[in-house]
């Protein structure tokens, strides 16, 4: 079995976190666009936000394939899933003023712990 050195893991893992930040921002753009569209105040804005979000999703795909070529899938996918969730929580707190209850703090900590376990 071909083992990957820990030094060669650093760049792909950092890229995963950058990629997932962009994905979470794209999801927030779509949500904000839907809010504007439902308020009947932004049909054109929704199309622009949706187009930018779609571009972001397409632009991060090469980064995803690069990370898959450098790391095991069983490492990449849990880190992506967990970090997108974390970024989504942070974006919804900062931009959409959603509540942050105690159980969310425990979930947040569990996700971070799981990502650390998977990466190590």
C-alpha positions in Angstrom: 0.0 0.0 0.0 1.3 3.4 -0.9 1.5 5.6 2.2 1.3 9.4 1.8 3.8 11.3 3.9 2.4 13.8 6.3 4.2 16.7 4.6 2.5 16.0 1.3 -0.9 16.0 3.1 -0.7 19.7 4.2 -1.4 21.4 0.9 -4.3 19.3 -0.1 -5.9 19.6 3.4 -5.5 23.4 3.3 -7.0 23.4 -0.1 -10.0 21.4 1.1 -10.7 24.0 3.8 -10.4 26.9 1.2 -12.6 25.0 -1.3 -15.2 24.3 1.3 -15.2 27.9 2.4 -16.0 28.9 -1.2 -18.7 26.3 -1.4 -20.3 27.5 1.8 -20.2 31.1 0.5 -21.8 29.9 -2.7 -24.6 28.2 -0.7 -25.1 31.5 1.2 -25.4 33.4 -2.0 -28.1 31.1 -3.2 -30.0 31.4 0.1 -29.7 35.2 0.1 -30.9 35.3 -3.5 -33.9 33.2 -2.6 -34.7 35.6 0.2 -34.6 38.5 -2.3 -36.6 36.5 -4.8 -39.3 35.6 -2.2 -39.6 39.2 -1.1 -40.2 40.1 -4.7 -37.5 42.6 -4.6 -34.7 41.0 -6.5 -35.3 38.9 -9.6 -32.2 40.1 -11.3 -30.1 39.9 -8.2 -31.2 36.3 -7.7 -30.0 35.4 -11.2 -26.6 37.1 -10.6 -26.1 35.5 -7.2 -27.1 32.1 -8.6 -24.7 32.5 -11.5 -21.8 33.4 -9.3 -22.6 30.5 -7.0 -22.7 28.1 -9.9 -19.4 29.5 -11.1 -17.8 28.9 -7.7 -19.1 25.3 -7.6 -17.6 24.7 -11.0 -14.3 26.4 -10.2 -13.6 24.4 -7.0 -14.1 21.0 -8.9 -10.4 20.9 -10.1 -9.3 21.5 -6.5 -11.5 18.6 -5.4 -10.0 16.3 -8.0 -6.5 17.4 -7.0 -7.2 16.7 -3.4 -8.6 13.3 -4.3 -5.4 12.5 -6.2 -3.3 13.3 -3.2 -5.3 12.0 -0.3 -7.5 9.0 0.4 -11.2 9.4 -0.3 -12.0 8.3 3.2 -10.1 11.4 4.4 -11.2 13.9 1.8 -15.0 13.3 2.0 -15.5 13.5 5.8 -13.3 16.7 6.0 -15.3 18.3 3.2 -18.6 17.3 4.7 -17.7 18.5 8.2 -16.0 21.8 7.1 -18.8 22.8 4.8 -21.2 22.3 7.8 -18.9 24.4 10.0 -18.6 27.2 7.5 -22.4 27.2 6.9 -23.0 27.6 10.6 -20.5 30.5 10.8 -22.0 32.2 7.7 -25.5 31.8 9.0 -24.6 33.3 12.3 -22.7 36.3 10.8 -24.9 37.2 7.8 -28.3 35.7 8.5 -28.4 36.4 12.3 -29.5 32.9 13.1 -29.5 31.7 16.7 -26.6 29.7 18.2 -27.9 27.4 20.9 -25.9 25.2 23.4 -26.5 22.0 21.4 -25.0 23.7 18.3 -21.8 24.5 20.3 -21.5 20.8 21.2 -22.2 19.8 17.6 -19.6 22.3 16.4 -17.0 20.9 18.8 -17.8 17.3 17.7 -17.4 18.1 14.1 -14.0 19.8 14.7 -12.9 16.8 16.8 -14.0 14.4 14.1 -12.2 16.3 11.4 -9.0 16.3 13.5 -9.3 12.5 14.1 -9.9 11.8 10.4 -7.0 14.0 9.3 -4.5 12.5 11.8 
